Amino acid sequence: MKIISILSACALGAMLANATPYEVDNAHSSVGFKIKHMSISNVIGNFKDFSAEIDAEDGKLNKLSAVVKTVSVFTDNEKRDAHLQADDFFGSEKFPDMKFEMKEFAPDKVKGELTIRDITKEVEFDYDFGGEAKQGDKDKIGFSLEGKIKRSDFNFAPGSGTAMLGDDIKISIEIEAVAK
C-alpha cells in the first residue's frame, strides 16, 4: 500500500511539473451571455473585468479558477447596465464577484461550481481547445467554453417572469492566455 501511495505521489508530481500556469490576456478574451427578453428577442452582454488562474498542458486544463466582477456588466445600454447591477439582479454592491472553480476536466467538457449572489451550483461547459502559439518569447493557449445556466437556480431576477426574461442564460467564454 505504501508503494502505491509513493508511486501516485510521484506521478502527480511529474504531471504538475509539466503543467504551465497561465494568465488571461483580457485584450483577446471575453466573458459573454445571452438571455431571451419578452420571449421575442435576445439581450446580449459581457463583462469587462474578469480574471482567472489557469494551469494547463497539452490542451488539458489542470486548474481553472475564475472571478468576474458583476459591476463590469456591459450590454451597450447604460440604463440597463445600472439596472443589472441593482439588488433584484446581480446585487453588485453586496455580491461583487461571480466565481467559477473547475472540479472535473474531460477532453470536451469542464465541470465545476459557479457562484452567483452567494449561491453555488454545479455547472458544465462544453470545452474546445483552440491551440497553442508562441508570440515572441511567450507561450500562449486559447480555448472556448459554452454552456447554459438557469437564472432561477441563482435567485437572479426573481421578480421577472419567464415571459419577460427567459430562465435560460447562455454563457460564451473565449480565453487567450499567456504563460507566466
C-alpha positions in Angstrom: 0.0 0.0 0.0 2.9 2.4 0.8 4.4 1.7 -2.6 1.2 2.6 -4.4 1.0 5.9 -2.4 4.6 6.8 -3.3 4.0 6.0 -7.0 0.8 8.1 -7.0 2.6 11.0 -5.4 5.5 10.7 -7.9 3.0 10.6 -10.9 1.2 13.6 -9.6 4.4 15.5 -9.1 5.6 14.7 -12.6 2.2 15.7 -14.0 2.3 19.1 -12.2 6.0 19.6 -13.2 5.0 19.6 -16.8 1.9 21.8 -16.3 2.2 25.5 -17.1 0.4 28.4 -15.2 -1.2 31.0 -17.5 -2.8 34.4 -17.0 -5.7 35.7 -19.1 -4.9 38.1 -21.9 -8.0 40.3 -21.4 -7.5 42.2 -24.6 -8.1 38.9 -26.5 -10.6 37.2 -24.2 -14.3 37.7 -23.4 -17.0 36.5 -21.0 -20.4 36.9 -22.6 -24.0 36.0 -22.1 -27.3 35.9 -23.9 -30.8 35.8 -22.4 -34.3 35.9 -24.0 -36.2 39.2 -23.5 -40.0 39.3 -23.7 -39.9 35.9 -25.4 -39.1 37.6 -28.7 -35.5 38.7 -28.8 -32.2 38.2 -27.1 -30.2 40.6 -24.9 -26.5 40.1 -25.4 -23.9 41.3 -22.9 -20.5 40.7 -21.5 -18.3 41.6 -18.5 -15.3 43.8 -18.9 -13.5 42.9 -15.7 -12.5 39.2 -15.1 -9.5 37.2 -14.2 -8.6 33.5 -13.9 -6.0 31.2 -12.6 -5.2 28.6 -15.3 -2.9 25.7 -15.3 -2.7 23.6 -18.5 -0.6 21.3 -20.5 -1.2 19.8 -24.0 -4.7 21.3 -24.2 -5.8 19.8 -20.9 -6.8 22.1 -18.1 -5.4 21.1 -14.7 -6.9 24.1 -13.0 -9.4 26.8 -13.9 -10.5 29.2 -11.2 -12.2 32.5 -12.3 -13.6 35.7 -10.9 -15.9 38.0 -12.8 -16.7 41.5 -11.4 -20.5 42.0 -11.6 -20.2 45.8 -11.7 -18.5 45.4 -15.1 -21.6 44.1 -16.8 -22.0 45.7 -20.2 -24.9 45.5 -22.6 -24.3 48.7 -24.5 -27.1 50.4 -22.7 -26.2 52.4 -19.6 -29.6 52.3 -18.0 -30.0 48.6 -18.4 -26.4 48.0 -17.1 -27.2 50.1 -14.0 -30.4 48.0 -13.5 -28.4 44.8 -13.9 -26.2 45.9 -11.0 -29.2 46.6 -8.8 -30.3 44.3 -5.9 -33.0 42.5 -8.0 -30.4 41.3 -10.5 -26.6 40.9 -9.6 -26.8 43.0 -6.4 -23.3 44.2 -7.3 -22.8 46.1 -4.1 -23.5 43.1 -1.9 -22.3 40.4 -4.4 -19.4 42.0 -6.3 -18.0 38.7 -7.6 -19.2 35.7 -9.6 -16.8 32.8 -9.2 -16.1 29.6 -11.0 -14.0 26.7 -9.7 -13.3 23.7 -12.1 -13.8 20.4 -10.4 -13.5 18.0 -13.3 -12.0 18.1 -16.8 -12.7 15.9 -19.8 -11.4 16.5 -23.4 -14.7 18.2 -24.4 -16.2 19.2 -21.0 -15.4 21.3 -18.0 -17.4 20.8 -14.9 -17.3 22.9 -11.8 -19.0 25.1 -9.3 -20.4 28.5 -10.3 -21.3 31.0 -7.6 -23.6 33.9 -8.3 -25.2 36.0 -5.5 -23.5 33.6 -2.9 -25.5 30.7 -4.4 -23.2 27.9 -5.7 -24.4 25.3 -8.2 -22.7 22.7 -10.3 -22.4 23.6 -14.0 -21.0 22.1 -17.1 -19.4 23.8 -20.1 -18.5 22.5 -23.5 -14.8 22.9 -23.9 -12.9 23.5 -27.2 -9.2 23.8 -27.1 -8.2 26.4 -29.8 -4.5 25.6 -29.8 -1.1 26.8 -28.7 1.1 29.6 -30.2 4.3 31.4 -29.5 4.4 35.2 -29.5 7.9 36.5 -29.1 9.2 34.5 -26.1 5.8 33.9 -24.6 3.7 30.7 -25.0 0.0 31.2 -25.5 -3.0 29.0 -25.4 -6.6 29.6 -26.4 -9.9 27.8 -25.6 -13.6 28.3 -25.6 -16.3 27.4 -23.0 -20.0 27.4 -23.8 -22.9 26.4 -21.7 -26.3 27.3 -20.2 -27.5 28.0 -16.7 -30.9 28.8 -15.2 -31.3 32.2 -13.7 -33.8 30.8 -11.2 -31.1 28.5 -9.8 -29.2 31.6 -8.6 -32.2 33.6 -7.4 -31.4 36.0 -10.2 -34.2 38.5 -11.1 -36.8 36.5 -9.1 -39.5 39.1 -9.8 -39.2 38.8 -13.5 -41.5 36.1 -15.0 -40.1 34.0 -17.8 -42.4 35.7 -20.4 -40.4 38.9 -19.6 -37.0 37.4 -19.1 -36.1 33.9 -20.1 -34.9 31.4 -17.4 -32.0 30.1 -19.6 -28.8 32.1 -19.8 -26.4 31.1 -22.5 -22.7 31.6 -21.5 -19.9 32.0 -24.0 -16.3 32.4 -22.9 -13.3 32.9 -25.1 -9.9 32.8 -23.5 -6.5 33.6 -24.7 -3.9 33.1 -22.0 -0.1 33.8 -21.7 2.3 31.6 -19.8 3.6 33.2 -16.7 
